[in-house]
Amino acid sequence: MVLLLCMMLDFGLGLRPQTMSMRLNVDRNENFAKLQAGYLFPRIGKARREFAESNPELAEKIISLGIGDTTQPIPSHILSGLVGGASELGTPDGYSGYGAEQGQSSLRALIADKVYNGRVEAEEVFVSDGAKCDISRLQLMFGSKVVSAVQDPSYPVYVDTSVMMGQTGLVGAESGQFENIVYMPCTPSNDFFS
């Protein structure tokens, strides 16, 4: 935890990662140096803000393709469920501790029944904390000596996790793509969007 916090502080302050590694006497994952400068979504946000400032009459018409964000408040029936569930955790009878590794059994049963109309069993449903974490876990399971395939265009973290895991070579100067990743084009010409 201390190392992670120090890494976040050092990167946030713009200090060189090598300096941080020497200061903590910890070897840095050399694959981080292969990551391309800048994360896509802050760059999109910056471009959107600059365009809106330069073109205020068009600012309301911008459709952002950057990082997802909500535009409406949480519906009351969902909010009341969240509040009720959280309140139950504050009572001896309602407290459950950590949930099952596959997800809460009653939730899995509801998903199997309501979302999949009974076509799957509750035991076949897996509830996780999100796709990014799951992709990282799968990569940890298979190790660094595999070839990853990603859709192109792709959500940046899908490529970045392969890079950080050591599954890639360097970025090709002309292609702008990492070696040892199979990029699967998703275009109208191959009927991906049809």
Secondary structure, DSSP 8 states (H G I E B T S, - for coil): -HHHHHHHHHHHTT--HHHHHHHHT----GGGGGS-SS-HHHHHHHHHHHHHHH-GGGGGG----SS----S---HHHHHHHHHHHHHTTSTTT---S--TT--HHHHHHIIIIISTTSS-GGG----S-HHHHHHHHHHHH-SSS-EEEEES--HHHHHHHHHTT----B-TTT--BTTEEEEE--GGGTTT-
